[in-house]
Amino acid sequence: MTGFGRGEYLDECHRFVVEIKAVNHRYNEIVIRMPKNFGSLEDKIRRMVSSQLIRGRIDIYITMDEYGEKRRLVRVDKELAMAYHKAIEDLAALLALNAETDNVFNIARYPDVLRVEEIAEDIAVLWGKLEKAIDIAVANLMEMRVSEGANLQRDLIARIDKLAAYVAMLEERGPKLYEEYRAKLFARMKELLNAVGSEPDESRLLQEAALYADRTNFTEELVRLRSHLAQFRDNLYSDAAVGRKLDFILQEINREANTIASKANDYTIANVIVEIKSEIEKVREQIQNIE
């Protein structure tokens, strides 16, 4: 399911802002954009988010602002300073000049003699702060997804009810196929045999009608359809991740519908199956949004 969550942590030294955006995706794909110095935390962030967001394309944006005084360290490249000094003495000797005017302040201004480095902050301390911001962002996103999930659940229940109504139509139509076929068979055979002055063999016609009834009987498929619809409905109320399971059950529902269509050579049933398969496709689109 789609969703957006924002979390913020603020103290006297740092401000962390975490934004998480989730969109529908068949698998779990997490993309993180954050400051380079947080690279060592990437695995922790992934585990933390994926423990709650199991399915979807998840984009995470992390920013950090620093408010406290930065700690800096000035390093001296002693070898380079001595090399500068020696080079100046050699140059003075070569040109017969006085090298005493070259003092420590002048040498300190030469490139790379002094280097200012910022002392990296303890990543464990930063993680404790970032973790709080991620917690808030995930909680806000989940709140949005719960609201969307409730709407999705209502829609799917309504569609399962519609599929159950179509199954009831098939159950009502099924027994009539035998009677209609038997009546047509008797009428046709009587018409043909009367033309040659003969009477139809009623027992033989009943046997043929029974064979037709056996070939076109789809009672077992209807029982399985009812079972699949009940399983689908039960899983809609589960607190676990059921997206893949619902997808599998829907495949079985579609399989039974296809079998019924192939068995029952009947216009009315064919129309009902078309409606069932249309509804199945609508359900299939919706369950792609479910974890």
N, C-alpha and C positions, 0 to 999 in steps of 0.2 A: 504494500500500500504506500501511497505517497504521504509525505509529512515533512514538517520543518520544525526544528527546535533550536533555540538560542540559549546559551548559558554564559554567565559572566562571573568572574571572581576578581575582587578588588581589595587590596590592602595598601599600606603606606609605601610599598616598594614596587608592586606589580599590578597590572590589570590584564587579565586573560579574557578573551572573547572567543567562544566556540560556537560555530554555526554548523548544523547538520541538516542536510537535505536528502531525503530518500524518495526514490521513484521506483515504479514497478520494474522488476527484472526477474528472470527465471532463477538465477543463482544469487549468491551473496558476493557482491563486488564492492570493495571499499577503496575509495580514493581519498588520500589525505594531502592537504596543502597546509604547510606550517613552516615556521622559521627553520633554517638549516641546522642550527645548533640543537634542535630537538630530535634529530635523526635517530638517536639511540632509544627514543621513547615510542617509535612507530609501532613495534610489536605489541607493547602494552596497550596503546590506544586501540589497535585492531581487536585485540582480545576483549577489551572492555566493551567496545561497541557491538561486536558480533555476538557477544553473550546475550544481548537483548534484541538485536535486530538481525534476524536469521536470514532473511531473504530480501533482495532488492539491490539497486544501485545506490550506494550511500556515499555522498560527497561530504567531507569534513573540512572546514576552514578554521584555522587556528591563528590568532594574532596575539602578540604580547607587547605591552607598553611598560617601560621602566620609569619609576619615579624617584627611587632612592639614589644616593650618590654612588657613582660607579667607582669601583676599586681599580686603581691602575698601578702598574709596576714599570719603573724605568730601568732598562737593562743597558749595560755598557759593553760594547764590543772591544775588549781590551787589546786583543791582537790587532784589530784594525786601527785603533788609536796609536798604538806603538808603531805600526807600519807608516801611518801618516807622519808621525814625528820623525822617524828615521828618514823618510823621503824628503822632508823639508830640510833636515840637516845636510843630506847629500846634495840637495839643490843649492843650499847656501854655500857649501864648500866649493861646488863647481863654479858658482858665479862670484865667489869671494865676497859674500854678503854676510851680515850679522844675523844669525838664526835665533838670537835670544828674544826677539820680539814675538816669536811664536809661543803663546802661553796656552794653558789648559782650556781657557774659554774659547779660544780660536779653534783648537782641535775638536772641542765638543760640538762646534757648529758644522763640522765636516759631515758629509752624507753617511748615514747608517752607524755613526759612532754611538749615538744614543737612540734607543728605540723605546717607544711607549707601548706597553701591552696592557690590555684589559684582562683582569683576573676573572676567569670563567666562574659563574655561579654554580653552586652545588646542584646538579641535575635532579637529585633526589628531593631537594627542597622545592624546586620548580615543579616537579611532577605532583607533589602533594597539592599544590595550588591549581595546576591544570586539571587534575583529576576532579576537583570539585566543580569546575566549569563544565567539564564533559558530562558529569552526572546530571547537572541541571538541564543541559541541552537535550540529552537523551530522554529525560523525564518529560520535558515539554513536547518533544516529538511524539513520544508514546501516547501522551494525552490526546494529541491531534489524531493519531492513528486509531485510538480506541473509539473516538467519535465517528470516524469514517467507517470503522469496522462494524459498528452497530447498524449504520445505514446499509452497508453491504450485506450484513446478515439478514436484515429484513427483506431486501430485494431477492436474495437467494432462496429464502424460505417461500416467498411468493411464487418463485419460478418452480420450485420443487412441488408445491401444491398444484400448480398448473400441469406439470408432468404427471402427477398422480391422477388428475382428472382425465387426462388422455388415456392413461392405463385403464381407468374404469370404463372408458368408451370401448377399448379393445376387448375387455372382459365381457362386456355386454354384446359386442358384435360377434365374438368367436363362436358361440353355440349356434348362431343363426346360419353360419356358413354351411353346415352339414344339411340342415333342413332345406335351405334354398337349392343346394346342389342336387339333393335327392329329388326334390320336386321337378327341377329342370330336366334331370336325367330321365325320370319316369315319363314326363310329358313328351320329351323328344323321341324316346324309344317307342312309346305307344303310337306316336304319329307315324314313325317310319314303318313299324310292323303292321299297323292297320292298313297301310297302303298295299301290303302284299297279303292281307288277309290272315295275319297271325297275331297271337297274343304275346306280350312280353313275359319273360321269366322273372317273376317278382323276386325270388330268392337270389337270382344272379345279379339283379339290379341292386338289391340291398347289400350284397357283398361288395359290389363296385363302389357304392356310396360309402361303405365302411372303410374301404381302402383310402378313398379320398379324404375322409375325415381324419384318418390316422396321419396322412401326409401333411395335412394343413393344420393339425393341432399344435397350438403354441402355448398351452397351459403352463408348461415348465418355464418358458421364457417370461411369462407374466409373473409367475411366483418370484423368479430371480429379480425381475424389474422392481417389484414391490420391496424386496429385501434391499436392493441397492439404494433405492430412494430413502428407505428408513435409515440405512447406514449414513448416507449423505447428510440427512437432517440431524442425526445424532452428533456427527462430527462438527457441525456448525456451532454447537454449544460447547465444544471442547476448549479448554484453556491452552492446549498444546498447539504447536505448529502443525497445521493440517493441510496446508496448500497442496503438497505433493500427493497426499492420500486422497483428497477430494478429486484431484486430476485423474488418479487411477480409477476411482469409483465411477467417474463420469465416462471413462473409456468403456467400462463394463456395461453401463447403461446404453451407450451407443451400440455396442456389440449385440445386445439383446434386441434392440430395435431393428437392426439390420437383419437379424435372423427371422424375426416375425414378418418383416416385409418380404423376405424370400419365400417363406412358407405359405403365407396367406395370399393367394392370387385373387385379391378382392379390391375393388376400387375404393370403397369406404375406408378400409383399413389402410390402404396406401396413402390416402389423404391424411389420416391421423398420424401415420409415421412421419410424413413430411413435416407436420406441425411439431412433433416430438423432436425431430432432428434440428429444426430451426431453434427450438427452445434450448436444446443441448448446446448449440453454438453460443448462444447468449450467456449461458452459465459458464461455458469454457472461458469466455473473455473475462468474466468477473473473477473467477478463481485464480487467474493469473495475478490478481492483486492481493492474494492471501498468502501469508507466510506458511 
